[in-house]
Amino acid sequence: MSKETLPGIKQFDLSGKAAIITGGSKGLGLAMAAGLASAGANVMLVNRNAEEGAQAAKELSAAYKTKILSFSADITQADQTEAMAQAAMDAFGQIDILINSAGINIRGPIDEVTPEDFNKVIAVNVNGTWLCCRAVTPYMKKNGSGRIINLASTLGLVGLANRTPYTASKGAVVQMTRGLALELAPFNIMVNAICPGPFLTEMNVPIAGTEEAKNFIVGATALGRWGELREIQGAAIFLASDAASYMVGSMLTVDGGWTAK
Ligand SMILES: NC(=O)c1ccc[n+]([C@@H]2O[C@H](COP(=O)([O-])OP(=O)(O)OC[C@H]3O[C@@H](n4cnc5c(N)ncnc54)[C@H](OP(=O)(O)O)[C@@H]3O)[C@@H](O)[C@H]2O)c1
């Protein structure tokens, strides 16, 4: 056996790494934060509601030995994303990992959603993701390494009716990920995306139990069920770790088989 094949599970170790996770106060972001902390990473949770962020950080701190902080920022504002990156540098001295999980969804037929709704979704999911990538890039370049993981969606890969703001935004995240991956790979910064299927987070509470969810969302998966929050953790740990050092611009689906068709 060659020496190259030996590292195995150790490649997933994130000890001493510093991560920023936007949308880290709840849902998939919080689950991924727990996943990274369990693998040894220090984590800064970022969201707008300072109280919820602090509470989430407190709960994670009680469960893991690593340093867990929260930082309040609106990712649609460039100055706030820059302050976010600076705060992580001040706290950790480096930024190794950025997970862009902050996102919103406004549903409805195109003649019922408003131009303001469309702009809101694009502002958070596209502009906000781009601004966070932009804010950490100089530090990662200086460090000579980095990992950026964007939360796209199955709905960045396939369509669904009554979702034009969201599908447009997630399609953009897919292409932003590919373009940025090519741009930053020469700097040893690997950019990839996770495309989750349906998880029953706050975002999906309004559609839980509806005929639409039964037939076209949960029903679109091969497993016929919602994902469990723990089921997003492996993908995040993997893409953040050395084990993914040959992953560039990938769309990693964690979707119960929705897009396997
Ligand atoms: N759940 C799913 O089934 C699913 C499927 C595919 C993709 N995704 C994607 O996965 C990501 C996480 O989704 P989720 O289900 O975990 O959502 P969630 O439970 O609704 O959480 C959204 C998070 O984003 C934060 N956020 C929203 N707007 C923000 C802003 N302008 N600035 C900073 N933070 C902001 C929220 O905190 P504050 O409100 O306090 O700011 C919260 O922490 C999203 O990008 C979503 O599109 C989810």
The ligand as an SDF file (V2000), in Angstrom:
LIG
                    3D

 48 52  0  0  0  0  0  0  0  0999 V2000
  -34.4480   23.6000    4.0640 N   0  0  0  0  0  0  0  0  0  0  0  0
  -34.4040   23.0960    2.8400 C   0  0  0  0  0  0  0  0  0  0  0  0
  -35.1700   22.2060    2.4840 O   0  0  0  0  0  0  0  0  0  0  0  0
  -33.4020   23.6130    1.8380 C   0  0  0  0  0  0  0  0  0  0  0  0
  -33.3120   22.9430    0.6140 C   0  0  0  0  0  0  0  0  0  0  0  0
  -32.3950   23.3920   -0.3180 C   0  0  0  0  0  0  0  0  0  0  0  0
  -31.5880   24.4730   -0.0310 C   0  0  0  0  0  0  0  0  0  0  0  0
  -31.7010   25.1020    1.1630 N   0  0  0  0  0  0  0  0  0  0  0  0
  -30.8260   26.2530    1.4120 C   0  0  0  0  0  0  0  0  0  0  0  0
  -30.0620   26.0050    2.5640 O   0  0  0  0  0  0  0  0  0  0  0  0
  -29.8190   27.2260    3.2600 C   0  0  0  0  0  0  0  0  0  0  0  0
  -30.2960   27.1240    4.6860 C   0  0  0  0  0  0  0  0  0  0  0  0
  -31.6940   26.9140    4.6840 O   0  0  0  0  0  0  0  0  0  0  0  0
  -32.5110   26.6000    6.0190 P   0  0  0  0  0  0  0  0  0  0  0  0
  -33.6190   25.7260    5.6220 O   0  0  0  0  0  0  0  0  0  0  0  0
  -31.5730   26.1970    7.0850 O   0  0  0  0  0  0  0  0  0  0  0  0
  -33.1240   28.0580    6.3330 O   0  0  0  0  0  0  0  0  0  0  0  0
  -33.6910   28.6430    7.7090 P   0  0  0  0  0  0  0  0  0  0  0  0
  -33.8750   27.5910    8.7130 O   0  0  0  0  0  0  0  0  0  0  0  0
  -34.8580   29.4850    7.2940 O   0  0  0  0  0  0  0  0  0  0  0  0
  -32.4950   29.5960    8.2020 O   0  0  0  0  0  0  0  0  0  0  0  0
  -32.1000   30.6970    7.4530 C   0  0  0  0  0  0  0  0  0  0  0  0
  -30.9330   31.3590    8.1230 C   0  0  0  0  0  0  0  0  0  0  0  0
  -30.4700   32.4490    7.3110 O   0  0  0  0  0  0  0  0  0  0  0  0
  -30.3620   33.6220    8.1220 C   0  0  0  0  0  0  0  0  0  0  0  0
  -30.5560   34.7950    7.2560 N   0  0  0  0  0  0  0  0  0  0  0  0
  -31.6090   35.0690    6.4480 C   0  0  0  0  0  0  0  0  0  0  0  0
  -31.4430   36.2390    5.8470 N   0  0  0  0  0  0  0  0  0  0  0  0
  -30.2460   36.7360    6.2590 C   0  0  0  0  0  0  0  0  0  0  0  0
  -29.5170   37.9200    5.9940 C   0  0  0  0  0  0  0  0  0  0  0  0
  -29.9790   38.8600    5.1590 N   0  0  0  0  0  0  0  0  0  0  0  0
  -28.3060   38.0930    6.5950 N   0  0  0  0  0  0  0  0  0  0  0  0
  -27.8220   37.1500    7.4510 C   0  0  0  0  0  0  0  0  0  0  0  0
  -28.4710   36.0180    7.7340 N   0  0  0  0  0  0  0  0  0  0  0  0
  -29.6730   35.8070    7.1610 C   0  0  0  0  0  0  0  0  0  0  0  0
  -31.4360   33.4280    9.2070 C   0  0  0  0  0  0  0  0  0  0  0  0
  -31.1970   34.1810   10.3880 O   0  0  0  0  0  0  0  0  0  0  0  0
  -31.8200   35.6670   10.6190 P   0  0  0  0  0  0  0  0  0  0  0  0
  -33.2380   35.6340   10.1370 O   0  0  0  0  0  0  0  0  0  0  0  0
  -31.6570   35.9250   12.0760 O   0  0  0  0  0  0  0  0  0  0  0  0
  -30.9610   36.5890    9.7950 O   0  0  0  0  0  0  0  0  0  0  0  0
  -31.2310   31.9360    9.4940 C   0  0  0  0  0  0  0  0  0  0  0  0
  -30.1170   31.7560   10.3380 O   0  0  0  0  0  0  0  0  0  0  0  0
  -30.5270   28.3110    2.4480 C   0  0  0  0  0  0  0  0  0  0  0  0
  -29.6230   28.9140    1.5600 O   0  0  0  0  0  0  0  0  0  0  0  0
  -31.5790   27.5310    1.6840 C   0  0  0  0  0  0  0  0  0  0  0  0
  -31.9770   28.1820    0.5120 O   0  0  0  0  0  0  0  0  0  0  0  0
  -32.5800   24.7040    2.1150 C   0  0  0  0  0  0  0  0  0  0  0  0
  1  2  1  0
  2  3  2  0
  2  4  1  0
  4  5  1  0
  4 48  2  0
  5  6  2  0
  6  7  1  0
  7  8  2  0
  8  9  1  0
  8 48  1  0
  9 10  1  0
  9 46  1  0
 10 11  1  0
 11 12  1  0
 11 44  1  0
 12 13  1  0
 13 14  1  0
 14 15  2  0
 14 16  1  0
 14 17  1  0
 17 18  1  0
 18 19  2  0
 18 20  1  0
 18 21  1  0
 21 22  1  0
 22 23  1  0
 23 24  1  0
 23 42  1  0
 24 25  1  0
 25 26  1  0
 25 36  1  0
 26 27  1  0
 26 35  1  0
 27 28  2  0
 28 29  1  0
 29 30  1  0
 29 35  2  0
 30 31  1  0
 30 32  2  0
 32 33  1  0
 33 34  2  0
 34 35  1  0
 36 37  1  0
 36 42  1  0
 37 38  1  0
 38 39  2  0
 38 40  1  0
 38 41  1  0
 42 43  1  0
 44 45  1  0
 44 46  1  0
 46 47  1  0
M  CHG  2   8   1  16  -1
M  END
$$$$
